[in-house]
Amino acid sequence: MRTHIRRRHSISARWSVRIAFLAVILFVLSGLGHRFERIETPEFLWLLAIVGTMAILALLLAMKGFTSLWRRGDIGFSKAFWGAIVALLVLVPFATTLYQILALPTIYDVSTDIVDPPSLFAASGRTERMNPLVSDRASRQLQTAAYPQVTGRRYDGSPDRILTAVKTVIANNGWTIVQQKGEPGEDEEILVQVVARTWLLGFTSDVAIRLSDESETTYVDMRSVSRYGIHDLGENADRIAAFMTALDAEVQGAQPEEETTRSPAEDPT
């Protein structure tokens, strides 16, 4: 008499794919909520921690499912496979973030002037939960070693012309000007404070841009401070470097050909 052995469905594989897709849904919904300012950053970070935990659990369940398939011949290979694939996809940004945390300095305040950084003079919606605006020497030393490309610019031209170029680049980046302190022709120093957000997940930084009138030239400094998190993952340095590059192009495009843009290293003074 032939005995029929009924193969079991792997519970681990079934739950693996369920939890993995649930992690995707939570990731997308929380990301959209944060991007459109329906979820505050601290709560969003907790949601990301939950998403990462769910993805790791889904991956472990998929591995357990593969083990049961191999040892007992259970049914559920496709569920374990897709559970593992989806979980790994969810974990990719977490792995990238971990690499950045280990490779980059733990700072959240970056400035082109490490001695006298531009002041963030307007409140701009800051709360006590956000990072303090403290320029400490240790962070500046870490910045200097990690981001030598973060430097100010000296431009031939009056502050009013350079200010126009600065505002054009700000508008092109989709940033919001909070307040301006000082006027060209009246003050030797002009400060423009801006709120900048990352394009994908909407992490917010406060940015200050300072224009110093040097008679025949105008010097531009910039500071970018993340509102939350002790590690900016290099975002502030990248923001400043990209802004200065765009400002170079904007000023050069607006100035006569004989006028040039000079970095501090190129300035003879």
Secondary structure as GFF3:
##gff-version 3
##sequence-region A 1 269
A	DSSP	alpha_helix	11	35	.	.	.	ID=ss1
A	DSSP	alpha_helix	41	72	.	.	.	ID=ss2
A	DSSP	alpha_helix	77	103	.	.	.	ID=ss3
A	DSSP	beta_strand	109	111	.	.	.	ID=ss4
A	DSSP	alpha_helix	137	146	.	.	.	ID=ss5
A	DSSP	beta_strand	153	156	.	.	.	ID=ss6
A	DSSP	alpha_helix	159	173	.	.	.	ID=ss7
A	DSSP	beta_strand	176	181	.	.	.	ID=ss8
A	DSSP	beta_strand	189	197	.	.	.	ID=ss9
A	DSSP	beta_strand	204	214	.	.	.	ID=ss10
A	DSSP	beta_strand	217	226	.	.	.	ID=ss11
A	DSSP	alpha_helix	235	254	.	.	.	ID=ss12
A	DSSP	beta_strand	261	262	.	.	.	ID=ss13
A	DSSP	three_ten_helix	264	266	.	.	.	ID=ss14
###
